[in-house]
Amino acid sequence: MTKKQRESTVKYLYDISKGIALLAIVGDFVKEKHNILIIITGLIATVVFFVWAYTLEGADNG
C-alpha cells in the first residue's frame, strides 16, 4: 500500500468511525428511545474503526 493509499484509507476509517457514532449513539438520543444494545454496539464499532485507523496511521512510521 502506498503512502497516499494509506492516508486515504485512514481518513475513510476515521469517517466511518464518526458516522457510526453519529448514527448509533446520537441518533438513539434524538429518537428519545434509548436502546442500550444499539448504544453499546455503536460504541464498540466506533472504537474498533478508530483504533484500526490509528494503527494503520502509525504503520507509516514503523
ZAMARBA-173712 format. One record per residue: x, y, z of N, C-alpha, C, O, CB in turn; residue in three letters. Coordinates in steps of 0.1 Angstrom, whole numbers, always signed. Atoms other than C-alpha are relative to their C-alpha. Glycine has a CB too. Example, Ala and Ser with C-alpha at 12.3 -4.5 7.8 and 13.67 -1.06 7.14 Angstrom:
% residues 2
n.px: +9 | n.py: -12 | n.pz: +0 | ca.px: +123 | ca.py: -45 | ca.pz: +78 | c.px: +9 | c.py: +12 | c.pz: +0 | o.px: +19 | o.py: +12 | o.pz: +7 | cb.px: -10 | cb.py: +0 | cb.pz: +12 | rest: ALA
n.px: -9 | n.py: -11 | n.pz: +0 | ca.px: +137 | ca.py: -11 | ca.pz: +71 | c.px: -8 | c.py: +11 | c.pz: +8 | o.px: -3 | o.py: +22 | o.pz: +9 | cb.px: +4 | cb.py: +5 | cb.pz: -14 | rest: SER
END
This chain:
% residues 62
n.px: +9 | n.py: -12 | n.pz: +0 | ca.px: +0 | ca.py: +0 | ca.pz: +0 | c.px: +9 | c.py: +12 | c.pz: +0 | o.px: +18 | o.py: +13 | o.pz: +8 | cb.px: -10 | cb.py: +0 | cb.pz: +12 | rest: MET
n.px: -8 | n.py: -12 | n.pz: +1 | ca.px: +14 | ca.py: +34 | ca.pz: -10 | c.px: -4 | c.py: +9 | c.pz: +12 | o.px: -14 | o.py: +7 | o.pz: +18 | cb.px: -1 | cb.py: +7 | cb.pz: -13 | rest: THR
n.px: +3 | n.py: -10 | n.pz: -11 | ca.px: +16 | ca.py: +63 | ca.pz: +15 | c.px: -13 | c.py: +7 | c.pz: -3 | o.px: -21 | o.py: +9 | o.pz: +7 | cb.px: +12 | cb.py: +10 | cb.pz: +1 | rest: LYS
n.px: +12 | n.py: -7 | n.pz: +3 | ca.px: -12 | ca.py: +81 | ca.pz: -3 | c.px: -12 | c.py: -9 | c.pz: +2 | o.px: -23 | o.py: -5 | o.pz: +7 | cb.px: +0 | cb.py: +5 | cb.pz: -15 | rest: LYS
n.px: +10 | n.py: +9 | n.pz: -2 | ca.px: -34 | ca.py: +50 | ca.pz: -3 | c.px: -3 | c.py: -2 | c.pz: +15 | o.px: -15 | o.py: -3 | o.pz: +20 | cb.px: +3 | cb.py: -14 | cb.pz: -6 | rest: GLN
n.px: +1 | n.py: +2 | n.pz: -14 | ca.px: -27 | ca.py: +45 | ca.pz: +34 | c.px: -7 | c.py: +12 | c.pz: +7 | o.px: -16 | o.py: +11 | o.pz: +15 | cb.px: +13 | cb.py: -2 | cb.pz: +7 | rest: ARG
n.px: +6 | n.py: -13 | n.pz: -6 | ca.px: -36 | ca.py: +82 | ca.pz: +42 | c.px: -15 | c.py: +0 | c.pz: -4 | o.px: -23 | o.py: +4 | o.pz: +5 | cb.px: +7 | cb.py: +12 | cb.pz: -6 | rest: GLU
n.px: +14 | n.py: -1 | n.pz: +4 | ca.px: -69 | ca.py: +79 | ca.pz: +22 | c.px: -8 | c.py: -11 | c.pz: +8 | o.px: -19 | o.py: -8 | o.pz: +12 | cb.px: -1 | cb.py: -3 | cb.pz: -15 | rest: SER
n.px: +7 | n.py: +11 | n.pz: -8 | ca.px: -78 | ca.py: +46 | ca.pz: +40 | c.px: -2 | c.py: +4 | c.pz: +14 | o.px: -12 | o.py: +2 | o.pz: +20 | cb.px: +8 | cb.py: -13 | cb.pz: -1 | rest: THR
n.px: +1 | n.py: -5 | n.pz: -14 | ca.px: -71 | ca.py: +62 | ca.pz: +74 | c.px: -11 | c.py: +10 | c.pz: +1 | o.px: -19 | o.py: +10 | o.pz: +10 | cb.px: +14 | cb.py: +6 | cb.pz: +4 | rest: VAL
n.px: +11 | n.py: -11 | n.pz: -1 | ca.px: -93 | ca.py: +92 | ca.pz: +66 | c.px: -14 | c.py: -7 | c.pz: -1 | o.px: -23 | o.py: -3 | o.pz: +5 | cb.px: +2 | cb.py: +10 | cb.pz: -12 | rest: LYS
n.px: +12 | n.py: +7 | n.pz: +2 | ca.px: -120 | ca.py: +68 | ca.pz: +54 | c.px: -5 | c.py: -7 | c.pz: +13 | o.px: -16 | o.py: -7 | o.pz: +17 | cb.px: +1 | cb.py: -10 | cb.pz: -12 | rest: TYR
n.px: +4 | n.py: +7 | n.pz: -13 | ca.px: -119 | ca.py: +47 | ca.pz: +86 | c.px: -4 | c.py: +10 | c.pz: +11 | o.px: -13 | o.py: +7 | o.pz: +18 | cb.px: +12 | cb.py: -8 | cb.pz: +4 | rest: LEU
n.px: +4 | n.py: -10 | n.pz: -9 | ca.px: -120 | ca.py: +78 | ca.pz: +107 | c.px: -14 | c.py: +5 | c.pz: -2 | o.px: -22 | o.py: +7 | o.pz: +7 | cb.px: +10 | cb.py: +12 | cb.pz: +0 | rest: TYR
n.px: +14 | n.py: -5 | n.pz: +4 | ca.px: -151 | ca.py: +90 | ca.pz: +88 | c.px: -10 | c.py: -11 | c.pz: +3 | o.px: -21 | o.py: -7 | o.pz: +8 | cb.px: +0 | cb.py: +3 | cb.pz: -15 | rest: ASP
n.px: +9 | n.py: +11 | n.pz: -4 | ca.px: -167 | ca.py: +56 | ca.pz: +93 | c.px: -3 | c.py: +0 | c.pz: +15 | o.px: -14 | o.py: -2 | o.pz: +20 | cb.px: +5 | cb.py: -14 | cb.pz: -5 | rest: ILE
n.px: +1 | n.py: +0 | n.pz: -15 | ca.px: -160 | ca.py: +58 | ca.pz: +130 | c.px: -9 | c.py: +12 | c.pz: +4 | o.px: -18 | o.py: +10 | o.pz: +13 | cb.px: +14 | cb.py: +2 | cb.pz: +6 | rest: SER
n.px: +8 | n.py: -12 | n.pz: -4 | ca.px: -176 | ca.py: +93 | ca.pz: +132 | c.px: -15 | c.py: -3 | c.pz: -4 | o.px: -24 | o.py: +0 | o.pz: +3 | cb.px: +5 | cb.py: +12 | cb.pz: -7 | rest: LYS
n.px: +14 | n.py: +3 | n.pz: +5 | ca.px: -206 | ca.py: +81 | ca.pz: +111 | c.px: -7 | c.py: -10 | c.pz: +9 | o.px: -19 | o.py: -8 | o.pz: +12 | cb.px: +1 | cb.py: -5 | cb.pz: -14 | rest: GLY
n.px: +7 | n.py: +10 | n.pz: -9 | ca.px: -213 | ca.py: +51 | ca.pz: +133 | c.px: -3 | c.py: +7 | c.pz: +14 | o.px: -14 | o.py: +5 | o.pz: +19 | cb.px: +10 | cb.py: -12 | cb.pz: +3 | rest: ILE
n.px: +3 | n.py: -7 | n.pz: -12 | ca.px: -210 | ca.py: +73 | ca.pz: +164 | c.px: -13 | c.py: +9 | c.pz: -1 | o.px: -21 | o.py: +9 | o.pz: +8 | cb.px: +12 | cb.py: +8 | cb.pz: +5 | rest: ALA
n.px: +11 | n.py: -9 | n.pz: +3 | ca.px: -234 | ca.py: +98 | ca.pz: +149 | c.px: -13 | c.py: -8 | c.pz: -1 | o.px: -23 | o.py: -4 | o.pz: +6 | cb.px: +2 | cb.py: +8 | cb.pz: -12 | rest: LEU
n.px: +13 | n.py: +8 | n.pz: +2 | ca.px: -260 | ca.py: +72 | ca.pz: +138 | c.px: -4 | c.py: -8 | c.pz: +12 | o.px: -16 | o.py: -7 | o.pz: +16 | cb.px: +2 | cb.py: -9 | cb.pz: -12 | rest: LEU
n.px: +4 | n.py: +9 | n.pz: -10 | ca.px: -259 | ca.py: +48 | ca.pz: +166 | c.px: -2 | c.py: +6 | c.pz: +14 | o.px: -11 | o.py: +3 | o.pz: +21 | cb.px: +10 | cb.py: -11 | cb.pz: +2 | rest: ALA
n.px: +1 | n.py: -5 | n.pz: -14 | ca.px: -253 | ca.py: +69 | ca.pz: +197 | c.px: -8 | c.py: +13 | c.pz: +0 | o.px: -18 | o.py: +14 | o.pz: +7 | cb.px: +14 | cb.py: +4 | cb.pz: +4 | rest: ILE
n.px: +7 | n.py: -12 | n.pz: +0 | ca.px: -265 | ca.py: +104 | ca.pz: +189 | c.px: -14 | c.py: -2 | c.pz: -6 | o.px: -24 | o.py: +4 | o.pz: +0 | cb.px: +7 | cb.py: +11 | cb.pz: -9 | rest: VAL
n.px: +13 | n.py: +3 | n.pz: +6 | ca.px: -294 | ca.py: +91 | ca.pz: +167 | c.px: -9 | c.py: -6 | c.pz: +10 | o.px: -21 | o.py: -3 | o.pz: +10 | cb.px: +2 | cb.py: -9 | cb.pz: -12 | rest: GLY
n.px: +8 | n.py: +6 | n.pz: -10 | ca.px: -306 | ca.py: +70 | ca.pz: +196 | c.px: -5 | c.py: +10 | c.pz: +10 | o.px: -16 | o.py: +9 | o.pz: +14 | cb.px: +9 | cb.py: -11 | cb.pz: +7 | rest: ASP
n.px: +5 | n.py: -10 | n.pz: -9 | ca.px: -308 | ca.py: +100 | ca.pz: +219 | c.px: -9 | c.py: +10 | c.pz: -7 | o.px: -18 | o.py: +15 | o.pz: +0 | cb.px: +12 | cb.py: +8 | cb.pz: +6 | rest: PHE
n.px: +9 | n.py: -9 | n.pz: +7 | ca.px: -325 | ca.py: +121 | ca.pz: +193 | c.px: -14 | c.py: -6 | c.pz: -1 | o.px: -24 | o.py: +1 | o.pz: +1 | cb.px: +5 | cb.py: +4 | cb.pz: -14 | rest: VAL
n.px: +12 | n.py: +7 | n.pz: +1 | ca.px: -352 | ca.py: +95 | ca.pz: +189 | c.px: -7 | c.py: -1 | c.pz: +14 | o.px: -19 | o.py: -4 | o.pz: +15 | cb.px: +2 | cb.py: -14 | cb.pz: -6 | rest: LYS
n.px: +5 | n.py: +1 | n.pz: -14 | ca.px: -356 | ca.py: +95 | ca.pz: +227 | c.px: -5 | c.py: -14 | c.pz: +3 | o.px: -12 | o.py: -16 | o.pz: +13 | cb.px: -11 | cb.py: +10 | cb.pz: +2 | rest: GLU
n.px: +3 | n.py: +14 | n.pz: -3 | ca.px: -359 | ca.py: +57 | ca.pz: +226 | c.px: +14 | c.py: -6 | c.pz: +2 | o.px: +21 | o.py: -9 | o.pz: -7 | cb.px: -7 | cb.py: -7 | cb.pz: -12 | rest: LYS
n.px: -14 | n.py: +5 | n.pz: -3 | ca.px: -328 | ca.py: +45 | ca.pz: +244 | c.px: +1 | c.py: -15 | c.pz: +0 | o.px: -4 | o.py: -22 | o.pz: +9 | cb.px: +4 | cb.py: +6 | cb.pz: +14 | rest: HIS
n.px: -2 | n.py: +14 | n.pz: +1 | ca.px: -319 | ca.py: +11 | ca.pz: +233 | c.px: +15 | c.py: -3 | c.pz: +3 | o.px: +24 | o.py: +0 | o.pz: -5 | cb.px: -3 | cb.py: -5 | cb.pz: -15 | rest: ASN
n.px: -14 | n.py: +2 | n.pz: -5 | ca.px: -288 | ca.py: +1 | ca.pz: +253 | c.px: +8 | c.py: -9 | c.pz: -9 | o.px: +20 | o.py: -7 | o.pz: -10 | cb.px: -1 | cb.py: -6 | cb.pz: +14 | rest: ILE
n.px: -8 | n.py: +9 | n.pz: +9 | ca.px: -278 | ca.py: -27 | ca.pz: +229 | c.px: +5 | c.py: +8 | c.pz: -12 | o.px: +17 | o.py: +6 | o.pz: -16 | cb.px: -9 | cb.py: -11 | cb.pz: -5 | rest: LEU
n.px: -5 | n.py: -8 | n.pz: +11 | ca.px: -276 | ca.py: -2 | ca.pz: +200 | c.px: +11 | c.py: +10 | c.pz: +4 | o.px: +21 | o.py: +12 | o.pz: -3 | cb.px: -12 | cb.py: +9 | cb.pz: -6 | rest: ILE
n.px: -10 | n.py: -9 | n.pz: -5 | ca.px: -256 | ca.py: +23 | ca.pz: +221 | c.px: +13 | c.py: -7 | c.pz: +2 | o.px: +23 | o.py: -3 | o.pz: -2 | cb.px: -5 | cb.py: +6 | cb.pz: +13 | rest: ILE
n.px: -13 | n.py: +8 | n.pz: -3 | ca.px: -231 | ca.py: -4 | ca.pz: +233 | c.px: +6 | c.py: -5 | c.pz: -13 | o.px: +18 | o.py: -4 | o.pz: -15 | cb.px: -3 | cb.py: -11 | cb.pz: +9 | rest: ILE
n.px: -5 | n.py: +4 | n.pz: +12 | ca.px: -228 | ca.py: -18 | ca.pz: +198 | c.px: +6 | c.py: +11 | c.pz: -8 | o.px: +17 | o.py: +10 | o.pz: -14 | cb.px: -11 | cb.py: -7 | cb.pz: -9 | rest: THR
n.px: -5 | n.py: -12 | n.pz: +7 | ca.px: -223 | ca.py: +17 | ca.pz: +183 | c.px: +13 | c.py: +4 | c.pz: +6 | o.px: +23 | o.py: +7 | o.pz: -1 | cb.px: -10 | cb.py: +11 | cb.pz: +1 | rest: GLY
n.px: -13 | n.py: -4 | n.pz: -6 | ca.px: -196 | ca.py: +25 | ca.pz: +209 | c.px: +11 | c.py: -10 | c.pz: -3 | o.px: +22 | o.py: -6 | o.pz: -6 | cb.px: -2 | cb.py: +0 | cb.pz: +15 | rest: LEU
n.px: -10 | n.py: +10 | n.pz: +4 | ca.px: -178 | ca.py: -8 | ca.pz: +202 | c.px: +5 | c.py: +2 | c.pz: -14 | o.px: +17 | o.py: +2 | o.pz: -17 | cb.px: -5 | cb.py: -14 | cb.pz: +3 | rest: ILE
n.px: -4 | n.py: -2 | n.pz: +14 | ca.px: -179 | ca.py: -3 | ca.pz: +165 | c.px: +8 | c.py: +13 | c.pz: -3 | o.px: +17 | o.py: +13 | o.pz: -11 | cb.px: -13 | cb.py: +0 | cb.pz: -9 | rest: ALA
n.px: -7 | n.py: -12 | n.pz: +1 | ca.px: -168 | ca.py: +33 | ca.pz: +168 | c.px: +15 | c.py: -2 | c.pz: +4 | o.px: +24 | o.py: +3 | o.pz: -3 | cb.px: -7 | cb.py: +11 | cb.pz: +8 | rest: THR
n.px: -13 | n.py: +2 | n.pz: -5 | ca.px: -138 | ca.py: +23 | ca.pz: +189 | c.px: +8 | c.py: -9 | c.pz: -9 | o.px: +20 | o.py: -6 | o.pz: -11 | cb.px: +0 | cb.py: -6 | cb.pz: +14 | rest: VAL
n.px: -7 | n.py: +9 | n.pz: +9 | ca.px: -129 | ca.py: -6 | ca.pz: +166 | c.px: +5 | c.py: +7 | c.pz: -13 | o.px: +17 | o.py: +6 | o.pz: -16 | cb.px: -9 | cb.py: -12 | cb.pz: -4 | rest: VAL
n.px: -4 | n.py: -7 | n.pz: +12 | ca.px: -128 | ca.py: +16 | ca.pz: +135 | c.px: +10 | c.py: +11 | c.pz: +3 | o.px: +19 | o.py: +13 | o.pz: -5 | cb.px: -12 | cb.py: +6 | cb.pz: -7 | rest: PHE
n.px: -10 | n.py: -10 | n.pz: -4 | ca.px: -109 | ca.py: +44 | ca.pz: +153 | c.px: +13 | c.py: -6 | c.pz: +3 | o.px: +23 | o.py: -1 | o.pz: -2 | cb.px: -5 | cb.py: +7 | cb.pz: +13 | rest: PHE
n.px: -13 | n.py: +7 | n.pz: -3 | ca.px: -83 | ca.py: +20 | ca.pz: +166 | c.px: +7 | c.py: -6 | c.pz: -12 | o.px: +19 | o.py: -5 | o.pz: -14 | cb.px: -2 | cb.py: -11 | cb.pz: +11 | rest: VAL
n.px: -5 | n.py: +5 | n.pz: +13 | ca.px: -80 | ca.py: +4 | ca.pz: +132 | c.px: +7 | c.py: +11 | c.pz: -8 | o.px: +18 | o.py: +10 | o.pz: -13 | cb.px: -11 | cb.py: -6 | cb.pz: -8 | rest: TRP
n.px: -6 | n.py: -11 | n.pz: +7 | ca.px: -74 | ca.py: +38 | ca.pz: +116 | c.px: +13 | c.py: +5 | c.pz: +7 | o.px: +23 | o.py: +8 | o.pz: +0 | cb.px: -10 | cb.py: +12 | cb.pz: -1 | rest: ALA
n.px: -12 | n.py: -5 | n.pz: -8 | ca.px: -50 | ca.py: +49 | ca.pz: +144 | c.px: +12 | c.py: -10 | c.pz: -2 | o.px: +23 | o.py: -5 | o.pz: -3 | cb.px: -4 | cb.py: +1 | cb.pz: +15 | rest: TYR
n.px: -11 | n.py: +10 | n.pz: +2 | ca.px: -30 | ca.py: +17 | ca.pz: +140 | c.px: +6 | c.py: +1 | c.pz: -14 | o.px: +18 | o.py: +0 | o.pz: -16 | cb.px: -5 | cb.py: -15 | cb.pz: +3 | rest: THR
n.px: -5 | n.py: -1 | n.pz: +14 | ca.px: -28 | ca.py: +20 | ca.pz: +102 | c.px: +7 | c.py: +13 | c.pz: -2 | o.px: +17 | o.py: +13 | o.pz: -9 | cb.px: -12 | cb.py: +0 | cb.pz: -9 | rest: LEU
n.px: -7 | n.py: -12 | n.pz: +2 | ca.px: -18 | ca.py: +56 | ca.pz: +105 | c.px: +14 | c.py: -1 | c.pz: +7 | o.px: +24 | o.py: +5 | o.pz: +2 | cb.px: -8 | cb.py: +11 | cb.pz: +7 | rest: GLU
n.px: -13 | n.py: +2 | n.pz: -6 | ca.px: +10 | ca.py: +46 | ca.pz: +129 | c.px: +9 | c.py: -9 | c.pz: -8 | o.px: +22 | o.py: -9 | o.pz: -5 | cb.px: -2 | cb.py: -6 | cb.pz: +14 | rest: GLY
n.px: -8 | n.py: +10 | n.pz: +8 | ca.px: +22 | ca.py: +19 | ca.pz: +104 | c.px: +9 | c.py: +8 | c.pz: -9 | o.px: +19 | o.py: +2 | o.pz: -14 | cb.px: -9 | cb.py: -9 | cb.pz: -7 | rest: ALA
n.px: -9 | n.py: -8 | n.pz: +9 | ca.px: +37 | ca.py: +48 | ca.pz: +83 | c.px: +14 | c.py: +1 | c.pz: +6 | o.px: +24 | o.py: +2 | o.pz: -1 | cb.px: -7 | cb.py: +13 | cb.pz: -2 | rest: ASP
n.px: -13 | n.py: -3 | n.pz: -7 | ca.px: +64 | ca.py: +54 | ca.pz: +109 | c.px: +8 | c.py: -13 | c.pz: +3 | o.px: +20 | o.py: -12 | o.pz: +5 | cb.px: -3 | cb.py: +7 | cb.pz: +13 | rest: ASN
n.px: -6 | n.py: +13 | n.pz: -4 | ca.px: +72 | ca.py: +17 | ca.pz: +115 | c.px: +6 | c.py: -6 | c.pz: -11 | o.px: +13 | o.py: -17 | o.pz: -10 | cb.px: -9 | cb.py: -9 | cb.pz: +7 | rest: GLY
END
